[in-house]
Amino acid sequence: MIDNPDKTDLIESFYKDLEFGTGGLRGIMGAGSNRMNIYTVGMATQGFANYLKKNFVSRAEISVVVCHDCRNNSRLYAETVADIFSANGIKVYLFEDMRPTPECSFAIRHFGCQGGVNITASHNPREYNGYKAYWEDGAQVLAPHDVGIIEEVNKVTVSDVRFERNAELIQMIGQEIDKIYLDKIHTLSIDPEMIKRQRDLKIVYTPLHGTGMTLIPQSLRLWGFENVHCVEEQMVKDGNFPTVVSPNPEYGEALTMALRDAKAMDADIVMASDPDADRVGMACKNGKGEWVLINGNQTCLIFLYYIITNRNNKGLLKPSDFIVKTIVTTEVIQKVAEKNNIEMRDCYTGFKWIAREIRLSEGKQQYIGGGEESYGFMAEDFVRDKDAVSACSLLAEICAYAKDQQKTLYDLLMDIYMEYGFSKEHTVNVVRPGKTGADEIRQMMENFRSNPPVELGGSKVVLWKDYLTLETKSADGSTSELPMPDTSNVLQWFCDDGTKVSVRPSGTEPKIKFYIEVKDVMNEAADYEACEKRGDAKIAAIQASLHI
């Protein structure tokens, strides 16, 4: 890099230290203080170990789980993490090979550990890897521990890191935990008898070269589904993700091979998990028999609608049950909850916040499901992170439920829109990489704060929310405090016609995200296309208002 006349690479690799944030580390792999490598991973682990030893000083033994995904260097980083914890006298349960992110969370709770680390960069491009830190409840770290760990990590230099492995403190785990975890997930099935009737449901699944291949086909079979087809070319563990441009189930391109197979076998549903198997993307046939993608908001909506409706039908729904969504996820979920007299809670983006709501109500109220617009869903409380293993299993049950009524998943979505109102959501990602990009994103947020919009696409803004100041302002000038557990760099604007726009910088990627939601009335399924067109036009007008 020094020899290269173009110094961009050198500057980007060394201009700062790769920041250990509230979610851990994520970055491009390579040499440099601003890159993912055994030294940056090592310093993060040494700091985390120091914090665990301070926090659990009275315990005779401190233990952690270490897990990893399919990415290049993931096993190397996981073994490095295990070595460092063991060198610090901490017991390590190390998975023998790649496993889904939610199983890491499950194992922490199962073994009664004080923390855990998962080496994954989720759905990021192949150049990336990451490091997620978990606490004893199986959730990613929250205050005050997030700040405490960051402070400890920031004190560490490379020379402080203890790399010398203590083999006596490292225990390999694998299939025995898989079985316990899968059996527990099977308890989430709401209507096993209906599955028996529809056991031949035609399912196409792809893990996109990732960890889902280890457990999701097994889980589907355990639930009773006998016709599961896995995309052969993508059932190959490969951190280069050779068959896709990006291993992100949000993007239709990632489902190309799955859709090819689905058309060949006239499948009922296509499902794809991202590389660490915590998120699920899906496609189904519309009223014309064409394959269409179901977006993240629709995914969360369908899951919660089914859970609430069918628990109600089976007499399983209780007044103390509650669901959770994130503040940027569709507001239609609120309408479903209200009509069924179920408490719905809003929280910040990220499943650590959903996990917090579960923890606050433990022993008093029952969590029955929660999710976010970015294709993550968690149907259970015995895991405290989003879970594609349980989500894929539940999705198959939902499709079986629809088929049992001579319907498709698409028909089910139309039923929801007719009953609760049409909603169209669109996310705009404005990417600004590097140091200059970070400065530009910061300036954009400052401008929106000092000059908030009064109209969006012709709709009057009647409510402004700023989660950094925790203040709400109404059109009549009145203000109130937002009842949130912490501040967050998020702005929201609500219009008189139900339009909602949320803005926040990404915590893991060099971009600023705009979440747009517009409303319409849909009286029959045939109105869907017209609603979509009006929604597209409205979203375009809003983007013009925001100059994005």
N, C-alpha and C positions, 0 to 999 in steps of 0.2 A: 504493500500500500504506500509505503514511503517512496519507493522508486517510481510509482505511477505519477506522471505529470498532473493528472486529474486527481486532486486531493479530496474529492467528495467522500469517497469510501472511508478514507482515513479519519476525516472529520466526524462523519456519522458514527463510526465505530468507537471513537474516543472522546467526543466533545462533552460527554457526561457519563455518569454511572447509570447502568440499567436500573431503573427505579423499582424498589420493592414497595409496591402499593398495597392497598387494602385487600386486593385479591391475590397478591403474590407477584410473580414475575411473568412477563411475556415479551418476547423480542425475537429478532432475527438471530439465527445461530452463526457463530463465527468468533474470530479473535477480537478482543477489545472490551473495554469496561462497559460499553453500551450494547453488548451482545450476550446472547445465551451461550455459556460454555461452562466447563466444570468449575471454574473459579468463581464466576458470578453465582452459580448454583450453590457452590460450596460456602460462600460468604452468607448467602440467604439461610442456608441450613444451620450454619454455626450460630447465627443470630437467633434463629428460631429455637435451637437447642438451649441456648443460654436463657431465653425467656421462659421456656418450659421448666427448666430447673429452678428458676427464681419463683415461678408461680406455683409449682407443686413441690416445694422444698420439703414438706412434711411426709411425702409419699416414699415408701420403701423402694418402689419401682415405678418409673415413668415409662410409658410405652406409646408407640406411634405405628400407624399403617403407612406403607409406601407403595404406591401404585403407578402405572404408566400406560401410555397409549401406544400406537403403532409408529409414531414418527421416528425419523432418523435421529439417532442419539438418545432417544427416550430411555432405553434400557441402561445405557451408560450413565445418564444423569440419575436415574432411579437408584442404581447401585452405588453411585457416589453419595447420594443422600443417605442411603442406608448405612454406608460405611461411617459417615460423619456422625450420625445419631449414635451409632454403636460405640464409636470412639469417645463419645461424651457420656457413656454409661446409660444410654437410653435403649430400652428393648424395642426391636423393630420387627413388625410382621410385614415381610416383603412378598408381594405377589410374584409367583414363579414366571409369569409372562404377562403380556398386556391384558388389561381388564377394563370394562366400562367405568367411567367416572362414578356413577351412583353406587357401584359395588365398593368403592373405596370408602364412601360415606357410611355405607351399611356395615362394613368391617370394623370401622372405628367404634361404632356403637356396639357391635356384637362382642368385641374383645374388651370393651370398657377402657379404650385408650384415651390418652389426654390430647392427642392431636394426630395429624396425618399430613402427608404430602402426595399430591398427584402430579406427575409430569405429563403435561398435555398443553397444546395450544388450540384445543377444540377444533374449530372449522377454519382456522387461519390458513393462509397459503403454506406450501411445503417448506419454505425457508424458515418458518417460525417454530419455536417451541416455547413451553411455558412451565410455570411452577405454581400450583395452587396450594395454599396453606389452609388446613382444616383444624377446627377446635374439637373438644371432647364430645360435643353434641352431634358431631358428624357434619356440621355446617361450615361453610367458609367463614373465616374469622371476622368478627364484628368488634365494635368498641366495647370495652377499652383495650381489648387484647390486640386489635389491629395496630393501634398506635404504639402499644408497648413493644410488639414484635418489630415494627419498623424502626423504633429507636435502637433496639438491640442490634438489628441488622446493620444499621448505619454506623455503629461503633466498630464493626469488624473489618479487618484488613485481611488480605490473602494469607499473610504469615500467621494469623490467629486460627486459621481453619485446621481442625484435626481430621486428617484424611485417613488415619490408620484404622483399618477395619478390626472390629472385635467380633469374630465369627460366632462366639458363644451367645451373643445378644441378638443375632439375626435368625429369625425363624421363617422359613419359606411356607407360603400358604397358596391354596389354589382350589381344586375341585371340591374339597370338603366345604368350603365357604360358598362356592357356586350353588351347591345343592340347597343349603339353608336359605340362601338369598332367593333362589327361584321358587322354592316352596312357599316362602313368605309372600312373594309377588302373586302367586296363584290365589292367595286368599282375597285378592282384590276383585276377583271375578264376581260380578253382580248376578248373572243369570247363566249358570253352568248348563242348565237343562236346555236353554235356547241354543247354546253352542253345540250341544249334541245333535240337535236338529240340523244345524248348519256347519257341521264339522268339515264338509267338503268345500267350504268357502275358498275361492282361488286367490291366494296371496302371493304377490311378488315382493321380495325383500332384497335390499342391497345394503351392505355395511360400508360402502365406499372405501374399501381396503382397511377398514378400522376395527375397533374392538368389539363392535356389535356382533361380529361373526361368532364370537366365543359363547354368547348366551342367548341372543334374541331368537334364533331358530329353535333352540331348546325350549325356551319359554313358550313360544307359540304352540309347540307340540304338547307341552305339559298342560296347556289350557284346553287342549282337545282338537286343535286344528291340524288336519291331516294332509292338506294340499298346499304346502308351503314351498314355493320355488325361489331359490336364492340365485342371484345373478352371478354366474360362474366366474367371469373375468374379474369381478370385484370382491370375491371371497378369498382374495389373496392379500396377505399382510404386506403392505408396501408404503413406506413413508414418503415416497415420491408421487403417490396418487396418480399413476400413469394413465388411467382411463378417463380422467376428468380435468377440466381447467382449474376448478376449485372444488375441494371436498366439502361443499356447503349445501345441505339439502334444501336451503332456501331457494337455490338457483335451479331453474328447470333443466339446465344443461347437465347437472349432476345426475339427473334421473333418466337420461337418454337411453342407456342400456336397459334399465328396468322397464321403461315404457315399451321398448322394442320387444322384450319378452312378454310383457303384459298383453300387447296386441296379438302376439302369436298364440297365446293360450287363452285369450278372451278372459283375462283375470277380473276379479271384483275390486281389488285394491292394490295400489303400489305404495310401499313404505320404504324410507331410507333413513338410516341413522348417520350422524356425523362421526368423524374418526374416534372420538372418545365416548360415543354412544350415550350422550345425555340429551340430545335433541332429535326430533323426528320430523321428516318432511313427508308429504303424501300427495298422491294423485288419484283421481277417480273419474268415472265416466259421467258426463253431463247428460241432460235430457235428450241430446241428439246422438249419444253414443260416442262422443269425442272425449279424449282424455284431457282433463284439466287439472291444474295444480290447486291445492288447498293452501291458502296462506297461513301465516302464523297466528293471526288474530282469529281466523275461522277455525283453526285447529284447537286453540284454547277454548273457544266458544262451544264447539261440538263436544269436546270432552266434558266440560262442566254441565252442559245441557243434559247429556246422557246420564252422567252420575246423579244429578239432582232428580231428573225425571224417573229414572229406573229405580233408584233407591226409594223414591216416593211410591212407585207402583208396587214394589215388593214390601212396603211397610217398614223399610229400613231407615227412612229419613227421620231425624230427631230434631227438636227445636234448638238443641245445643250445637248442632252441626254448623260449620262455617267453611267458606271458601275464600281464597285470596287471589287477587290479580295485581299486576304492577300498574303504576299510574299511567303508563303509555299504552296499555292494552285496551281493546275495544270496550266502550261503555255499554254495549248490548248485554254483556254479562251481568251488569248491575240490574238490568230490567228482568232478566231470568231469575236472579236471586230474589228480587222484590216480589215478583209474582208468586214465587214458591215459599215465601217467608223464611228465607235462609240468609243469615248474615254474610255479607261480602265485605272484605277488607281490602283497601288499596295500600300498596307499599312501593318502595323504590325498586328500580330495575335490579335484578339479581336475586337468585334463589336464597341467598343468605338472609335476605329480608323476609321472604316467605317462611323460611325456617324459624326466624325470630318470632313470627306470629304464632307458630305452632308451639314454640317453647313457652311463650307467655301464657298460653291457654292450657298447657299440659295438665291433665287431671281434672279440668273444669269443662272444657268444650272439645268436641271432636273435629279435627281437620279432615275434610273429605276430598279435597282437590284444590290445585292452584297452578297458575301458569303465567306465561308472559308471551308477548307478540313474537318473540324471536324463536319460535318453534320449540320452546321448552315447556314441559309439563311434569308435575309430580303428583301422582295419585295417592301417595302413601305418606305416613308419618314416620315409618321405620327407616326411611332414607331422608336425608336433609339436603338434597341437591336434585336438580332436574334429572329425569330418568327415562331414557328412551326404551329401556327393557320393559318396564311396566307400561309405558305409553304405547308401544307397538302391540303389546298383548291386549291392552284395553281397546285400542283402535280396531283390532280384529274382531273383538266382541261387539263393538258398535256397528261395524259393517254387517256382522251376522244378525244383529238386531234389526237393521234396516232390511236385509234380505228376507228375514222372517216375515216381514210385512209387505213383501214384493216391492221393496224400495231399494234405492242405492244411497250411498253416503251423501251424494249430491242432493238427492230428494230430501234427505234429512236436513241439510243446510237450508234448502228452500223453505221447509216447514218452519224452521227457526226464524227466518227473515219475515215470513208472513205473520207469524205470531208476535214477534218482538220488535219488528222494524228493520229495514235494510240499513246496512252500514258498509262503507267502503273505506279501507285504510291503505295508506301508501307511505313508505319510508323513503326519504331522500338522504343519501349519504354524501356529504361534501368532503372529499378526501384532500387533506393538506399535509403531506409527509414532511419529516425533518424538523429542524429547529424553526425555520421560517414559517412552516405550516402551523406549528404549535402556537407561535405568536399571533398568527392570523386568526386561528380559532378563538383564542383568548379575546382578541379585539372584537370579533363578531358577537360574542356573548355580552361584552360590555356595551356594544352599540344597541343590542336588543333591550338591555336593561335600562339604558338611559333614554331610549326612544321606542317604547313598546308600541306595537301596532294597535290602531283603533278600528281597523277593518281588515278582513282576510277574504279575498276573492269576492268582495261585495257583501259579505256578511259582517254585521256589527259585533265587535268584541264587547262582551258584557262582564267578563270575569278574567282577571289576571292573577296567576299564581307564581310566586318566586320561591323556590325551595332552598335558595341560598340565604334569603332573609327570613324564610318561613312566614311570609306575609301574603295575604289574599286581598285583592282590591276589586270592588264591584263598580259597575257603571255609575251608581249613585254616589260614588265617592267614599262609601264605607269600607273599612278595612277589618280584617280579622286575622288571627294567628293560625297557621297550618299545624295540625296536631301530628307532627312527625317526630320520630325518635332522634333525628340528626339532620344536619343541613346537607344539601346536595346541589350541585351546579346544574339545575334544571329549571326551565321556564315553561309555563303552560298558559295558553289562551283559549277561552271558551266563547263561542258566538251564540247569538240569539236563536239560530236555527239548528243548534246541536253540534255544529262544527267544533272540533278540538284539535289544537296543534300543540305539540310538545317539542322542545328543543333541548338537546344536551350533547356535550362533547363525549365521545366514546371513552370508556375507561381502559380499553385494551388495544385500540387501533388509532392511527393518526387521522381521525375524522370527526366531524360534527354531524349529529343525526337530527333529522326533522321527521316527526311522526305526525301524519295528517289523517284525520278521521272525519268523514262527511256522512250525513244522514239522508234518508229518503223513506218514502212509504211504498211498500210492496204488497199488493193485494192478492196476486197470484203468481205462480212460478213463471208464467210467460212474461211477467213484467221485469224479470231479472236483468235481461240484456239492456233494456231502456234505463233501468236504475244504474247499471254499470257505466253506461255512456254519460249520463248526467253526472255521475260521480267523478269520472275522468276529467270532464270539463271543469268541474268545480275545483278539483285538485290542481289542475293546470293554472287556474285563476289564482289560487292561493299561493302557488309557487311564484307566480309573477309578482304578487303583492310583496313577497319576501325576498325577491331577486335571487332565487336559487334555481 
